[in-house]
Each structure stands twice: as C-alpha cells, then as structure tokens.
Amino acid sequence: MNHAQERVEDRARWLWTDVCSIDAQEQDVVRLSGNVNFERSLEIRKILLETVAGKRNVFVDLSKVTYIDSSGIACLVEALQMARDHGADLGLLSVSTQAMRVLELARLDMVFPISNVYQVERVH
C-alpha cells in the first residue's frame, strides 16, 4: 500500500463530533464522513448513543458520507428510537446523495426529520 492509499483510507475513517448551538439552544451535531459501514458501526453506534443520552435533540450531518450500509442505517435507527424514548428527536442534516439513496430505498426518508440547511454557531 502506498502513502496516497493510506491517506485515502485514513480520510475514509474520519469521524468527528462537535457540540454546537442551534437556534440559541445547546444541541449536539454529530458529523460523519467517509464510509458508515459494518467496520465502523460499533464506533458510530457508541458515539450516537452517548450523544443522544440526556439530550433534547441531536442532529447527524451526513454531508460527507460517501457510503452507508445496513449496519450504518441500523445505528441511525437505534439512535432515533433512543432519542424518542427520552422525549427528544434525532434529525439528519445535509444528507449526501449516496446516503439519501439508501434512506429512500429503506423508506427511512419518511421516518427521519431531514434538513438540507442549518445554522450552526460553535460553542467555545
């Protein structure tokens, strides 16, 4: 494997979270990128469930997701169910074309609140 391939693989595994303020309410935004698949599902599930616990609302930014499989979708569905069990919600933001195709095939575009535009102000 050459250095360029290593950098691409590192970027595909990039996952980050930010605590952001949306509409003057403290909210969490989890930003996912690269492949949201079986290989990363345990890590993603852990982050999503920890973020959802005790929050009113959580938003998942999927704008940088290049691939999502059924285990990635299962993580999102489980986090949505947990949020609703706690009287909160989980919405999807700026869903990439690739991720939207999968959500539409599973008819989950009718289940998740989805927005293409959001205003985020970082909390320092």
MOPAC internal coordinates of N, CA, C and O (Angstrom, degrees):
PM7 1SCF
backbone

  N    0.0000 0     0.00 0     0.00 0    0    0    0
  C    1.4439 1     0.00 0     0.00 0    1    0    0
  C    1.5317 1   108.33 1     0.00 0    2    1    0
  O    1.2310 1   120.10 1   -48.68 1    3    2    1
  N    1.3311 1   117.42 1   131.32 1    3    2    1
  C    1.4564 1   120.31 1   179.82 1    5    3    2
  C    1.5265 1   110.86 1   -89.67 1    6    5    3
  O    1.2310 1   120.93 1    -6.30 1    7    6    5
  N    1.3310 1   115.82 1   173.70 1    7    6    5
  C    1.4680 1   120.30 1  -176.38 1    9    7    6
  C    1.5248 1   112.54 1   -64.17 1   10    9    7
  O    1.2310 1   119.64 1   144.65 1   11   10    9
  N    1.3123 1   118.30 1   -35.35 1   11   10    9
  C    1.4695 1   121.24 1   179.04 1   13   11   10
  C    1.5191 1   110.13 1   -63.80 1   14   13   11
  O    1.2310 1   119.80 1   137.36 1   15   14   13
  N    1.3343 1   117.99 1   -42.64 1   15   14   13
  C    1.4577 1   121.09 1   178.48 1   17   15   14
  C    1.5261 1   110.94 1   -64.16 1   18   17   15
  O    1.2310 1   120.34 1   140.45 1   19   18   17
  N    1.3273 1   116.96 1   -39.55 1   19   18   17
  C    1.4637 1   120.42 1   178.51 1   21   19   18
  C    1.5253 1   110.65 1   -62.51 1   22   21   19
  O    1.2310 1   119.80 1   137.36 1   23   22   21
  N    1.3360 1   118.00 1   -42.64 1   23   22   21
  C    1.4629 1   121.04 1   179.35 1   25   23   22
  C    1.5180 1   110.93 1   -63.75 1   26   25   23
  O    1.2310 1   120.28 1   139.06 1   27   26   25
  N    1.3435 1   117.07 1   -40.94 1   27   26   25
  C    1.4631 1   120.66 1   178.97 1   29   27   26
  C    1.5256 1   109.52 1   -63.83 1   30   29   27
  O    1.2310 1   120.04 1   135.67 1   31   30   29
  N    1.3281 1   117.53 1   -44.33 1   31   30   29
  C    1.4609 1   119.96 1   179.35 1   33   31   30
  C    1.5226 1   110.97 1   -64.65 1   34   33   31
  O    1.2310 1   119.81 1   139.87 1   35   34   33
  N    1.3324 1   117.97 1   -40.13 1   35   34   33
  C    1.4642 1   120.53 1   177.29 1   37   35   34
  C    1.5207 1   110.45 1   -61.32 1   38   37   35
  O    1.2310 1   119.90 1   136.79 1   39   38   37
  N    1.3308 1   117.80 1   -43.21 1   39   38   37
  C    1.4537 1   121.42 1   179.33 1   41   39   38
  C    1.5222 1   110.75 1   -64.72 1   42   41   39
  O    1.2310 1   119.57 1   143.87 1   43   42   41
  N    1.3280 1   118.42 1   -36.13 1   43   42   41
  C    1.4586 1   121.60 1  -178.99 1   45   43   42
  C    1.5225 1   111.32 1   -67.73 1   46   45   43
  O    1.2310 1   120.12 1   158.81 1   47   46   45
  N    1.3209 1   117.38 1   -21.19 1   47   46   45
  C    1.4658 1   120.70 1   179.97 1   49   47   46
  C    1.5199 1   112.30 1   -96.94 1   50   49   47
  O    1.2310 1   119.94 1  -179.98 1   51   50   49
  N    1.3061 1   117.72 1     0.02 1   51   50   49
  C    1.4503 1   122.64 1  -175.68 1   53   51   50
  C    1.5209 1   110.32 1   -64.86 1   54   53   51
  O    1.2310 1   120.89 1   -51.49 1   55   54   53
  N    1.2936 1   115.91 1   128.51 1   55   54   53
  C    1.4546 1   122.49 1  -178.91 1   57   55   54
  C    1.5085 1   106.86 1  -143.63 1   58   57   55
  O    1.2310 1   120.20 1   -49.24 1   59   58   57
  N    1.3055 1   117.22 1   130.76 1   59   58   57
  C    1.4525 1   117.40 1  -179.53 1   61   59   58
  C    1.5114 1   110.21 1  -143.99 1   62   61   59
  O    1.2310 1   120.82 1   -21.99 1   63   62   61
  N    1.3280 1   116.04 1   158.01 1   63   62   61
  C    1.4583 1   121.76 1   176.93 1   65   63   62
  C    1.5137 1   108.68 1  -129.89 1   66   65   63
  O    1.2310 1   120.63 1   -32.98 1   67   66   65
  N    1.2933 1   116.39 1   147.02 1   67   66   65
  C    1.4561 1   123.63 1   175.72 1   69   67   66
  C    1.5136 1   108.35 1  -132.87 1   70   69   67
  O    1.2310 1   120.30 1   -35.73 1   71   70   69
  N    1.3185 1   117.02 1   144.27 1   71   70   69
  C    1.4589 1   120.71 1   168.54 1   73   71   70
  C    1.5164 1   105.69 1   -94.31 1   74   73   71
  O    1.2310 1   120.77 1   -58.04 1   75   74   73
  N    1.3052 1   116.13 1   121.96 1   75   74   73
  C    1.4569 1   121.38 1  -174.77 1   77   75   74
  C    1.5204 1   110.16 1  -126.15 1   78   77   75
  O    1.2310 1   121.00 1   -19.20 1   79   78   77
  N    1.3150 1   115.69 1   160.80 1   79   78   77
  C    1.4611 1   122.16 1   174.69 1   81   79   78
  C    1.5178 1   107.81 1  -106.35 1   82   81   79
  O    1.2310 1   120.54 1   -55.66 1   83   82   81
  N    1.3171 1   116.57 1   124.34 1   83   82   81
  C    1.4544 1   121.76 1   179.04 1   85   83   82
  C    1.5194 1   107.80 1  -123.37 1   86   85   83
  O    1.2310 1   120.74 1   -53.20 1   87   86   85
  N    1.3196 1   116.18 1   126.80 1   87   86   85
  C    1.4646 1   121.80 1  -179.61 1   89   87   86
  C    1.5204 1   111.69 1    51.95 1   90   89   87
  O    1.2310 1   120.21 1  -135.89 1   91   90   89
  N    1.3161 1   117.21 1    44.11 1   91   90   89
  C    1.4621 1   124.97 1   176.22 1   93   91   90
  C    1.5292 1   113.22 1    63.74 1   94   93   91
  O    1.2310 1   119.63 1  -169.43 1   95   94   93
  N    1.3000 1   118.30 1    10.57 1   95   94   93
  C    1.4605 1   122.37 1   176.24 1   97   95   94
  C    1.5196 1   107.59 1  -113.36 1   98   97   95
  O    1.2310 1   120.01 1   -44.59 1   99   98   97
  N    1.3333 1   117.58 1   135.41 1   99   98   97
  C    1.4636 1   118.33 1   178.67 1  101   99   98
  C    1.5226 1   109.10 1   -71.70 1  102  101   99
  O    1.2310 1   121.00 1   -58.32 1  103  102  101
  N    1.3098 1   115.69 1   121.68 1  103  102  101
  C    1.4568 1   123.27 1  -178.12 1  105  103  102
  C    1.5184 1   107.93 1  -132.47 1  106  105  103
  O    1.2310 1   120.66 1   -18.10 1  107  106  105
  N    1.2998 1   116.34 1   161.90 1  107  106  105
  C    1.4568 1   120.05 1   173.86 1  109  107  106
  C    1.5167 1   109.74 1  -106.43 1  110  109  107
  O    1.2310 1   121.09 1   -41.98 1  111  110  109
  N    1.3124 1   115.52 1   138.02 1  111  110  109
  C    1.4538 1   122.28 1   172.55 1  113  111  110
  C    1.5222 1   106.63 1  -119.80 1  114  113  111
  O    1.2310 1   120.78 1   -56.69 1  115  114  113
  N    1.3123 1   116.11 1   123.31 1  115  114  113
  C    1.4591 1   122.06 1   175.48 1  117  115  114
  C    1.5182 1   106.05 1  -103.51 1  118  117  115
  O    1.2310 1   121.06 1   -60.02 1  119  118  117
  N    1.3024 1   115.58 1   119.98 1  119  118  117
  C    1.4647 1   120.39 1   179.95 1  121  119  118
  C    1.5208 1   108.92 1  -103.98 1  122  121  119
  O    1.2310 1   121.50 1   -57.51 1  123  122  121
  N    1.3220 1   114.73 1   122.49 1  123  122  121
  C    1.4629 1   120.85 1   178.89 1  125  123  122
  C    1.5186 1   109.02 1  -108.91 1  126  125  123
  O    1.2310 1   120.78 1   -30.95 1  127  126  125
  N    1.3112 1   116.11 1   149.05 1  127  126  125
  C    1.4592 1   119.64 1   176.36 1  129  127  126
  C    1.5125 1   110.09 1  -145.64 1  130  129  127
  O    1.2310 1   121.46 1   -17.17 1  131  130  129
  N    1.3368 1   114.82 1   162.83 1  131  130  129
  C    1.4561 1   120.28 1   179.01 1  133  131  130
  C    1.5104 1   111.72 1    74.25 1  134  133  131
  O    1.2310 1   121.09 1    38.06 1  135  134  133
  N    1.3132 1   115.52 1  -141.94 1  135  134  133
  C    1.4596 1   121.85 1  -178.12 1  137  135  134
  C    1.5188 1   110.95 1   -88.64 1  138  137  135
  O    1.2310 1   120.93 1   -53.68 1  139  138  137
  N    1.3135 1   115.84 1   126.32 1  139  138  137
  C    1.4652 1   122.19 1   173.78 1  141  139  138
  C    1.5261 1   104.32 1  -108.49 1  142  141  139
  O    1.2310 1   121.64 1   -91.46 1  143  142  141
  N    1.3269 1   114.47 1    88.54 1  143  142  141
  C    1.4548 1   119.81 1  -171.06 1  145  143  142
  C    1.5312 1   111.30 1  -136.30 1  146  145  143
  O    1.2310 1   121.52 1     5.83 1  147  146  145
  N    1.3268 1   114.70 1  -174.17 1  147  146  145
  C    1.4638 1   120.88 1  -177.33 1  149  147  146
  C    1.5199 1   111.62 1   -55.22 1  150  149  147
  O    1.2310 1   120.34 1   138.82 1  151  150  149
  N    1.3147 1   116.95 1   -41.18 1  151  150  149
  C    1.4651 1   121.13 1  -177.73 1  153  151  150
  C    1.5320 1   111.85 1   -59.34 1  154  153  151
  O    1.2310 1   119.98 1   145.91 1  155  154  153
  N    1.3032 1   117.65 1   -34.09 1  155  154  153
  C    1.4678 1   122.22 1  -176.82 1  157  155  154
  C    1.5225 1   113.18 1  -106.12 1  158  157  155
  O    1.2310 1   119.88 1   179.26 1  159  158  157
  N    1.3301 1   117.84 1    -0.74 1  159  158  157
  C    1.4629 1   120.37 1  -171.30 1  161  159  158
  C    1.5320 1   113.88 1   -62.84 1  162  161  159
  O    1.2310 1   119.44 1   143.71 1  163  162  161
  N    1.3171 1   118.68 1   -36.29 1  163  162  161
  C    1.4690 1   119.30 1   179.18 1  165  163  162
  C    1.5251 1   111.23 1   -64.64 1  166  165  163
  O    1.2310 1   120.60 1   137.40 1  167  166  165
  N    1.3287 1   116.45 1   -42.60 1  167  166  165
  C    1.4585 1   121.57 1   178.41 1  169  167  166
  C    1.5320 1   110.73 1   -64.29 1  170  169  167
  O    1.2310 1   120.77 1   134.07 1  171  170  169
  N    1.3272 1   116.12 1   -45.93 1  171  170  169
  C    1.4614 1   120.74 1  -179.30 1  173  171  170
  C    1.5224 1   110.72 1   -66.10 1  174  173  171
  O    1.2310 1   120.17 1   136.59 1  175  174  173
  N    1.3170 1   117.28 1   -43.41 1  175  174  173
  C    1.4695 1   121.52 1   179.30 1  177  175  174
  C    1.5175 1   110.08 1   -58.18 1  178  177  175
  O    1.2310 1   120.45 1   133.14 1  179  178  177
  N    1.3278 1   116.74 1   -46.86 1  179  178  177
  C    1.4603 1   121.42 1  -179.53 1  181  179  178
  C    1.5259 1   111.01 1   -59.03 1  182  181  179
  O    1.2310 1   120.46 1   132.55 1  183  182  181
  N    1.3261 1   116.73 1   -47.45 1  183  182  181
  C    1.4657 1   120.72 1  -179.30 1  185  183  182
  C    1.5208 1   110.80 1   -63.19 1  186  185  183
  O    1.2310 1   120.30 1   134.18 1  187  186  185
  N    1.3262 1   117.02 1   -45.82 1  187  186  185
  C    1.4679 1   119.95 1  -178.81 1  189  187  186
  C    1.5259 1   112.01 1   -63.30 1  190  189  187
  O    1.2310 1   120.32 1   133.71 1  191  190  189
  N    1.3246 1   116.99 1   -46.29 1  191  190  189
  C    1.4672 1   119.56 1  -177.52 1  193  191  190
  C    1.5241 1   111.69 1   -67.93 1  194  193  191
  O    1.2310 1   119.98 1   142.14 1  195  194  193
  N    1.3291 1   117.65 1   -37.86 1  195  194  193
  C    1.4658 1   120.28 1   176.27 1  197  195  194
  C    1.5318 1   110.90 1   -65.04 1  198  197  195
  O    1.2310 1   120.74 1   142.15 1  199  198  197
  N    1.3104 1   116.20 1   -37.85 1  199  198  197
  C    1.4601 1   120.44 1  -179.23 1  201  199  198
  C    1.5213 1   111.11 1   -70.43 1  202  201  199
  O    1.2310 1   120.43 1   140.54 1  203  202  201
  N    1.3202 1   116.78 1   -39.46 1  203  202  201
  C    1.4656 1   121.67 1  -178.71 1  205  203  202
  C    1.5252 1   111.33 1   -69.32 1  206  205  203
  O    1.2310 1   119.92 1   145.88 1  207  206  205
  N    1.3172 1   117.75 1   -34.12 1  207  206  205
  C    1.4666 1   121.19 1  -175.77 1  209  207  206
  C    1.5313 1   110.40 1   -59.49 1  210  209  207
  O    1.2310 1   120.90 1   -62.53 1  211  210  209
  N    1.3177 1   115.88 1   117.47 1  211  210  209
  C    1.4528 1   120.96 1   175.10 1  213  211  210
  C    1.5190 1   115.59 1    81.86 1  214  213  211
  O    1.2310 1   119.20 1  -177.43 1  215  214  213
  N    1.3128 1   119.13 1     2.57 1  215  214  213
  C    1.4652 1   121.54 1  -179.42 1  217  215  214
  C    1.5238 1   110.10 1   -99.07 1  218  217  215
  O    1.2310 1   121.32 1   -27.13 1  219  218  217
  N    1.3107 1   115.08 1   152.87 1  219  218  217
  C    1.4600 1   118.05 1   174.27 1  221  219  218
  C    1.5182 1   110.62 1   -75.37 1  222  221  219
  O    1.2310 1   120.56 1   131.42 1  223  222  221
  N    1.3153 1   116.54 1   -48.58 1  223  222  221
  C    1.4625 1   120.93 1  -179.24 1  225  223  222
  C    1.5191 1   110.04 1  -143.19 1  226  225  223
  O    1.2310 1   121.36 1   -35.05 1  227  226  225
  N    1.3150 1   115.01 1   144.95 1  227  226  225
  C    1.4520 1   122.01 1   177.25 1  229  227  226
  C    1.5268 1   106.74 1  -130.94 1  230  229  227
  O    1.2310 1   121.04 1   -38.81 1  231  230  229
  N    1.3134 1   115.62 1   141.19 1  231  230  229
  C    1.4471 1   121.42 1   177.79 1  233  231  230
  C    1.5211 1   108.34 1  -120.28 1  234  233  231
  O    1.2310 1   120.67 1   -41.61 1  235  234  233
  N    1.3306 1   116.32 1   138.39 1  235  234  233
  C    1.4569 1   121.62 1   178.97 1  237  235  234
  C    1.5275 1   107.74 1  -114.46 1  238  237  235
  O    1.2310 1   121.20 1   -63.63 1  239  238  237
  N    1.3221 1   115.31 1   116.37 1  239  238  237
  C    1.4588 1   122.32 1   179.43 1  241  239  238
  C    1.5270 1   107.98 1   -86.56 1  242  241  239
  O    1.2310 1   121.07 1   -63.31 1  243  242  241
  N    1.3284 1   115.57 1   116.69 1  243  242  241
  C    1.4646 1   121.40 1  -178.39 1  245  243  242
  C    1.5304 1   111.91 1  -110.09 1  246  245  243
  O    1.2310 1   120.07 1  -160.57 1  247  246  245
  N    1.3144 1   117.47 1    19.43 1  247  246  245
  C    1.4628 1   120.80 1  -175.39 1  249  247  246
  C    1.5262 1   113.17 1   -65.12 1  250  249  247
  O    1.2310 1   119.80 1   153.19 1  251  250  249
  N    1.3180 1   117.99 1   -26.81 1  251  250  249
  C    1.4690 1   121.35 1  -177.25 1  253  251  250
  C    1.5351 1   112.45 1  -104.20 1  254  253  251
  O    1.2310 1   120.19 1  -169.83 1  255  254  253
  N    1.3214 1   117.25 1    10.17 1  255  254  253
  C    1.4650 1   120.85 1   179.62 1  257  255  254
  C    1.5261 1   108.76 1   -79.11 1  258  257  255
  O    1.2310 1   120.81 1   -55.41 1  259  258  257
  N    1.3231 1   116.06 1   124.59 1  259  258  257
  C    1.4608 1   121.15 1  -179.45 1  261  259  258
  C    1.5271 1   112.43 1   -98.60 1  262  261  259
  O    1.2310 1   120.62 1   161.36 1  263  262  261
  N    1.3491 1   116.43 1   -18.64 1  263  262  261
  C    1.4598 1   120.88 1  -179.18 1  265  263  262
  C    1.5176 1   108.13 1  -158.02 1  266  265  263
  O    1.2310 1   120.79 1   -42.14 1  267  266  265
  N    1.3279 1   116.09 1   137.86 1  267  266  265
  C    1.4672 1   120.40 1   174.10 1  269  267  266
  C    1.5221 1   107.62 1  -139.98 1  270  269  267
  O    1.2310 1   120.67 1   -45.88 1  271  270  269
  N    1.3325 1   116.32 1   134.12 1  271  270  269
  C    1.4610 1   120.44 1   179.07 1  273  271  270
  C    1.5280 1   109.64 1  -112.53 1  274  273  271
  O    1.2310 1   120.78 1     7.15 1  275  274  273
  N    1.3214 1   116.11 1  -172.85 1  275  274  273
  C    1.4623 1   120.51 1  -174.93 1  277  275  274
  C    1.5277 1   112.65 1   -63.68 1  278  277  275
  O    1.2310 1   119.78 1   148.55 1  279  278  277
  N    1.3251 1   118.02 1   -31.45 1  279  278  277
  C    1.4671 1   118.77 1   178.38 1  281  279  278
  C    1.5262 1   110.66 1   -72.01 1  282  281  279
  O    1.2310 1   120.00 1   146.97 1  283  282  281
  N    1.3201 1   117.60 1   -33.03 1  283  282  281
  C    1.4622 1   120.80 1   174.35 1  285  283  282
  C    1.5162 1   111.01 1   -66.52 1  286  285  283
  O    1.2310 1   120.75 1   137.55 1  287  286  285
  N    1.3352 1   116.18 1   -42.45 1  287  286  285
  C    1.4672 1   120.93 1   176.93 1  289  287  286
  C    1.5282 1   109.86 1   -63.06 1  290  289  287
  O    1.2310 1   120.27 1   139.25 1  291  290  289
  N    1.3343 1   117.09 1   -40.75 1  291  290  289
  C    1.4693 1   120.66 1   179.08 1  293  291  290
  C    1.5285 1   111.01 1   -60.54 1  294  293  291
  O    1.2310 1   119.83 1   142.37 1  295  294  293
  N    1.3261 1   117.93 1   -37.63 1  295  294  293
  C    1.4701 1   121.38 1   176.96 1  297  295  294
  C    1.5244 1   110.69 1   -61.33 1  298  297  295
  O    1.2310 1   120.69 1   135.25 1  299  298  297
  N    1.3272 1   116.29 1   -44.75 1  299  298  297
  C    1.4612 1   120.59 1  -179.99 1  301  299  298
  C    1.5273 1   111.31 1   -64.82 1  302  301  299
  O    1.2310 1   120.47 1   136.74 1  303  302  301
  N    1.3264 1   116.70 1   -43.26 1  303  302  301
  C    1.4670 1   121.02 1  -179.58 1  305  303  302
  C    1.5243 1   110.60 1   -64.49 1  306  305  303
  O    1.2310 1   119.67 1   136.16 1  307  306  305
  N    1.3221 1   118.23 1   -43.84 1  307  306  305
  C    1.4588 1   121.38 1   178.89 1  309  307  306
  C    1.5306 1   110.99 1   -62.26 1  310  309  307
  O    1.2310 1   120.53 1   138.02 1  311  310  309
  N    1.3314 1   116.60 1   -41.98 1  311  310  309
  C    1.4675 1   120.00 1   178.40 1  313  311  310
  C    1.5271 1   110.75 1   -65.57 1  314  313  311
  O    1.2310 1   119.90 1   141.31 1  315  314  313
  N    1.3331 1   117.81 1   -38.69 1  315  314  313
  C    1.4654 1   121.70 1   176.65 1  317  315  314
  C    1.5210 1   110.64 1   -61.57 1  318  317  315
  O    1.2310 1   120.33 1   134.21 1  319  318  317
  N    1.3306 1   116.98 1   -45.79 1  319  318  317
  C    1.4689 1   121.13 1   179.31 1  321  319  318
  C    1.5218 1   111.03 1   -62.49 1  322  321  319
  O    1.2310 1   120.22 1   137.33 1  323  322  321
  N    1.3254 1   117.18 1   -42.67 1  323  322  321
  C    1.4581 1   120.55 1   179.52 1  325  323  322
  C    1.5267 1   110.82 1   -64.76 1  326  325  323
  O    1.2310 1   120.59 1   137.25 1  327  326  325
  N    1.3217 1   116.48 1   -42.75 1  327  326  325
  C    1.4712 1   120.06 1   178.45 1  329  327  326
  C    1.5224 1   110.14 1   -59.48 1  330  329  327
  O    1.2310 1   120.20 1   133.03 1  331  330  329
  N    1.3034 1   117.23 1   -46.97 1  331  330  329
  C    1.4742 1   120.99 1  -178.91 1  333  331  330
  C    1.5165 1   111.67 1   -66.61 1  334  333  331
  O    1.2310 1   120.08 1   145.46 1  335  334  333
  N    1.3267 1   117.46 1   -34.54 1  335  334  333
  C    1.4693 1   120.43 1   175.11 1  337  335  334
  C    1.5157 1   111.40 1   -62.55 1  338  337  335
  O    1.2310 1   120.08 1   152.73 1  339  338  337
  N    1.3396 1   117.44 1   -27.27 1  339  338  337
  C    1.4623 1   122.44 1   179.90 1  341  339  338
  C    1.5273 1   111.99 1   -97.60 1  342  341  339
  O    1.2310 1   120.48 1  -166.64 1  343  342  341
  N    1.3382 1   116.68 1    13.36 1  343  342  341
  C    1.4519 1   120.62 1   178.27 1  345  343  342
  C    1.5194 1   114.08 1    74.24 1  346  345  343
  O    1.2310 1   120.55 1  -157.20 1  347  346  345
  N    1.3176 1   116.55 1    22.80 1  347  346  345
  C    1.4640 1   121.54 1  -179.49 1  349  347  346
  C    1.5281 1   108.72 1  -119.49 1  350  349  347
  O    1.2310 1   120.88 1    12.74 1  351  350  349
  N    1.3046 1   115.92 1  -167.26 1  351  350  349
  C    1.4555 1   120.35 1   177.17 1  353  351  350
  C    1.5182 1   109.28 1  -143.48 1  354  353  351
  O    1.2310 1   121.18 1   -17.28 1  355  354  353
  N    1.2982 1   115.35 1   162.72 1  355  354  353
  C    1.4525 1   122.34 1   176.05 1  357  355  354
  C    1.5136 1   106.31 1  -130.71 1  358  357  355
  O    1.2310 1   120.90 1   -59.36 1  359  358  357
  N    1.3312 1   115.89 1   120.64 1  359  358  357
  C    1.4518 1   121.05 1  -179.90 1  361  359  358
  C    1.5144 1   111.12 1  -114.80 1  362  361  359
  O    1.2310 1   121.17 1   -21.36 1  363  362  361
  N    1.3243 1   115.36 1   158.64 1  363  362  361
  C    1.4580 1   121.79 1   178.36 1  365  363  362
  C    1.5218 1   108.57 1  -107.69 1  366  365  363
  O    1.2310 1   121.13 1   -41.96 1  367  366  365
  N    1.3253 1   115.44 1   138.04 1  367  366  365
  C    1.4578 1   121.84 1  -177.64 1  369  367  366
  C    1.5198 1   110.94 1  -118.79 1  370  369  367
  O    1.2310 1   120.89 1   -39.52 1  371  370  369
  N    1.3075 1   115.91 1   140.48 1  371  370  369
  C    1.4710 1   122.14 1   172.15 1  373  371  370
  C    1.5254 1   112.23 1    44.21 1  374  373  371
  O    1.2310 1   120.55 1  -125.19 1  375  374  373
  N    1.2992 1   116.55 1    54.81 1  375  374  373
  C    1.4654 1   121.97 1  -175.94 1  377  375  374
  C    1.5344 1   109.69 1   -67.39 1  378  377  375
  O    1.2310 1   120.79 1   -51.83 1  379  378  377
  N    1.3213 1   116.10 1   128.17 1  379  378  377
  C    1.4678 1   120.96 1   178.58 1  381  379  378
  C    1.5280 1   109.60 1   -64.79 1  382  381  379
  O    1.2310 1   121.21 1   -20.62 1  383  382  381
  N    1.3199 1   115.30 1   159.38 1  383  382  381
  C    1.4673 1   121.28 1   179.87 1  385  383  382
  C    1.5197 1   110.68 1   -58.35 1  386  385  383
  O    1.2310 1   120.74 1   137.54 1  387  386  385
  N    1.3315 1   116.19 1   -42.46 1  387  386  385
  C    1.4635 1   120.51 1  -178.54 1  389  387  386
  C    1.5266 1   111.11 1   -63.12 1  390  389  387
  O    1.2310 1   120.43 1   134.36 1  391  390  389
  N    1.3160 1   116.78 1   -45.64 1  391  390  389
  C    1.4626 1   120.44 1  -179.93 1  393  391  390
  C    1.5249 1   110.98 1   -68.16 1  394  393  391
  O    1.2310 1   120.10 1   142.04 1  395  394  393
  N    1.3319 1   117.42 1   -37.96 1  395  394  393
  C    1.4683 1   120.44 1  -179.63 1  397  395  394
  C    1.5159 1   111.65 1   -63.28 1  398  397  395
  O    1.2310 1   120.30 1   142.70 1  399  398  397
  N    1.3352 1   117.03 1   -37.30 1  399  398  397
  C    1.4755 1   119.84 1   177.55 1  401  399  398
  C    1.5187 1   110.91 1   -57.89 1  402  401  399
  O    1.2310 1   120.58 1   135.75 1  403  402  401
  N    1.3326 1   116.49 1   -44.25 1  403  402  401
  C    1.4623 1   120.77 1  -178.86 1  405  403  402
  C    1.5287 1   110.15 1   -68.11 1  406  405  403
  O    1.2310 1   120.24 1   136.49 1  407  406  405
  N    1.3223 1   117.15 1   -43.51 1  407  406  405
  C    1.4695 1   120.47 1   178.14 1  409  407  406
  C    1.5298 1   111.14 1   -60.31 1  410  409  407
  O    1.2310 1   120.48 1   138.28 1  411  410  409
  N    1.3198 1   116.69 1   -41.72 1  411  410  409
  C    1.4661 1   120.39 1   179.21 1  413  411  410
  C    1.5227 1   111.99 1   -66.85 1  414  413  411
  O    1.2310 1   120.31 1   139.14 1  415  414  413
  N    1.3324 1   117.02 1   -40.86 1  415  414  413
  C    1.4686 1   119.98 1   178.06 1  417  415  414
  C    1.5200 1   111.67 1   -60.02 1  418  417  415
  O    1.2310 1   121.25 1   142.24 1  419  418  417
  N    1.3292 1   115.21 1   -37.76 1  419  418  417
  C    1.4724 1   120.35 1   179.55 1  421  419  418
  C    1.5305 1   111.72 1   -87.19 1  422  421  419
  O    1.2310 1   120.49 1  -179.34 1  423  422  421
  N    1.3297 1   116.67 1     0.66 1  423  422  421
  C    1.4629 1   123.87 1  -177.80 1  425  423  422
  C    1.5313 1   112.53 1    61.04 1  426  425  423
  O    1.2310 1   120.94 1  -156.20 1  427  426  425
  N    1.3239 1   115.80 1    23.80 1  427  426  425
  C    1.4625 1   120.34 1   179.07 1  429  427  426
  C    1.5212 1   112.19 1   -83.40 1  430  429  427
  O    1.2310 1   120.60 1   169.81 1  431  430  429
  N    1.3254 1   116.46 1   -10.19 1  431  430  429
  C    1.4636 1   119.05 1   173.81 1  433  431  430
  C    1.5246 1   110.64 1   -65.73 1  434  433  431
  O    1.2310 1   120.43 1   163.10 1  435  434  433
  N    1.3412 1   116.78 1   -16.90 1  435  434  433
  C    1.4629 1   121.95 1   176.64 1  437  435  434
  C    1.5331 1   111.57 1   -91.70 1  438  437  435
  O    1.2310 1   120.10 1   170.12 1  439  438  437
  N    1.3262 1   117.41 1    -9.88 1  439  438  437
  C    1.4635 1   122.36 1  -176.83 1  441  439  438
  C    1.5235 1   111.46 1  -100.32 1  442  441  439
  O    1.2310 1   120.48 1   135.09 1  443  442  441
  N    1.3127 1   116.69 1   -44.91 1  443  442  441
  C    1.4603 1   121.23 1  -178.21 1  445  443  442
  C    1.5209 1   110.80 1   -85.07 1  446  445  443
  O    1.2310 1   120.17 1   -42.23 1  447  446  445
  N    1.3338 1   117.29 1   137.77 1  447  446  445
  C    1.4622 1   118.52 1   167.00 1  449  447  446
  C    1.5362 1   107.46 1   -67.59 1  450  449  447
  O    1.2310 1   120.46 1   -52.61 1  451  450  449
  N    1.3370 1   116.74 1   127.39 1  451  450  449
  C    1.4659 1   121.37 1  -177.19 1  453  451  450
  C    1.5180 1   108.82 1  -126.30 1  454  453  451
  O    1.2310 1   121.34 1   -47.60 1  455  454  453
  N    1.3235 1   115.05 1   132.40 1  455  454  453
  C    1.4615 1   120.90 1   177.15 1  457  455  454
  C    1.5195 1   109.15 1  -131.65 1  458  457  455
  O    1.2310 1   120.84 1   -38.57 1  459  458  457
  N    1.3060 1   116.01 1   141.43 1  459  458  457
  C    1.4655 1   120.33 1   177.34 1  461  459  458
  C    1.5195 1   112.29 1   -94.10 1  462  461  459
  O    1.2310 1   120.54 1   167.25 1  463  462  461
  N    1.3055 1   116.58 1   -12.75 1  463  462  461
  C    1.4564 1   120.51 1  -176.83 1  465  463  462
  C    1.5188 1   108.57 1  -132.02 1  466  465  463
  O    1.2310 1   121.05 1   -43.85 1  467  466  465
  N    1.3173 1   115.60 1   136.15 1  467  466  465
  C    1.4540 1   120.26 1   173.07 1  469  467  466
  C    1.5056 1   109.24 1  -151.02 1  470  469  467
  O    1.2310 1   121.60 1   -24.58 1  471  470  469
  N    1.3076 1   114.55 1   155.42 1  471  470  469
  C    1.4613 1   120.00 1   179.62 1  473  471  470
  C    1.5109 1   106.88 1  -113.03 1  474  473  471
  O    1.2310 1   120.87 1   -60.53 1  475  474  473
  N    1.3175 1   115.94 1   119.47 1  475  474  473
  C    1.4506 1   121.28 1  -177.03 1  477  475  474
  C    1.5096 1   109.00 1  -119.33 1  478  477  475
  O    1.2310 1   121.18 1   -47.60 1  479  478  477
  N    1.3121 1   115.35 1   132.40 1  479  478  477
  C    1.4586 1   121.73 1   174.44 1  481  479  478
  C    1.5136 1   106.48 1  -119.71 1  482  481  479
  O    1.2310 1   120.61 1   -59.63 1  483  482  481
  N    1.3128 1   116.43 1   120.37 1  483  482  481
  C    1.4693 1   120.05 1  -176.95 1  485  483  482
  C    1.5252 1   111.67 1   -63.77 1  486  485  483
  O    1.2310 1   121.58 1   -39.95 1  487  486  485
  N    1.3188 1   114.58 1   140.05 1  487  486  485
  C    1.4639 1   121.54 1   172.90 1  489  487  486
  C    1.5059 1   107.07 1   -94.18 1  490  489  487
  O    1.2310 1   120.20 1   -53.37 1  491  490  489
  N    1.3270 1   117.22 1   126.63 1  491  490  489
  C    1.4734 1   120.52 1  -177.09 1  493  491  490
  C    1.5025 1   111.33 1   -94.35 1  494  493  491
  O    1.2310 1   120.10 1   180.00 1  495  494  493

